[in-house]
Amino acid sequence: VQLVESGGGLVQPGGSLRLSCAASGFTFSSSVMSWYRQAPGKERELVAVVTSAGGSTNFVDRFTISRDNFKNTVYLQMNSLNVEDTAVYFCSARWAFKRYWGQGTQVSVSS
């Protein structure tokens, strides 16, 4: 199983970013995919989740998770970013009763 995040970077407050997570090594269409984030000195927190059927829950109302089962990719669209959104963002897959993690991508929001 491999999860590779991309799309992170430095953005000004109020800006937008779209994160991508390319998945391989498992049946992506049968998985539940999630985005988590971890800010310095804080615990990892769930940001958004999308089921295999495409139903989604976004725990940050400025963020939207989506998936493309043809591309084996999950996305996180992040709008109106603020400094509190600065964190390492991780992609996670739950499949066959196991959870897998990507290496993370840094998102920094600063003027």
Secondary structure in CASP SS format (residue, H / E / C, confidence):
PFRMAT SS
TARGET T0000
AUTHOR 0000-0000-0000
METHOD secondary structure of the structure
MODEL  1
V C 1.00
Q E 1.00
L E 1.00
V E 1.00
E E 1.00
S E 1.00
G C 1.00
G C 1.00
G E 1.00
L E 1.00
V E 1.00
Q C 1.00
P C 1.00
G C 1.00
G C 1.00
S C 1.00
L E 1.00
R E 1.00
L E 1.00
S E 1.00
C E 1.00
A E 1.00
A E 1.00
S E 1.00
G C 1.00
F C 1.00
T C 1.00
F H 1.00
S H 1.00
S H 1.00
S C 1.00
V E 1.00
M E 1.00
S E 1.00
W E 1.00
Y E 1.00
R E 1.00
Q E 1.00
A C 1.00
P C 1.00
G C 1.00
K C 1.00
E C 1.00
R C 1.00
E E 1.00
L E 1.00
V E 1.00
A E 1.00
V E 1.00
V E 1.00
T C 1.00
S C 1.00
A C 1.00
G C 1.00
G C 1.00
S E 1.00
T E 1.00
N E 1.00
F C 1.00
V C 1.00
D C 1.00
R C 1.00
F E 1.00
T E 1.00
I E 1.00
S E 1.00
R E 1.00
D E 1.00
N C 1.00
F C 1.00
K C 1.00
N C 1.00
T E 1.00
V E 1.00
Y E 1.00
L E 1.00
Q E 1.00
M E 1.00
N C 1.00
S C 1.00
L C 1.00
N C 1.00
V H 1.00
E H 1.00
D H 1.00
T C 1.00
A E 1.00
V E 1.00
Y E 1.00
F E 1.00
C E 1.00
S E 1.00
A E 1.00
R E 1.00
W E 1.00
A C 1.00
F C 1.00
K E 1.00
R E 1.00
Y E 1.00
W E 1.00
G C 1.00
Q C 1.00
G C 1.00
T E 1.00
Q E 1.00
V E 1.00
S E 1.00
V E 1.00
S C 1.00
S C 1.00
END
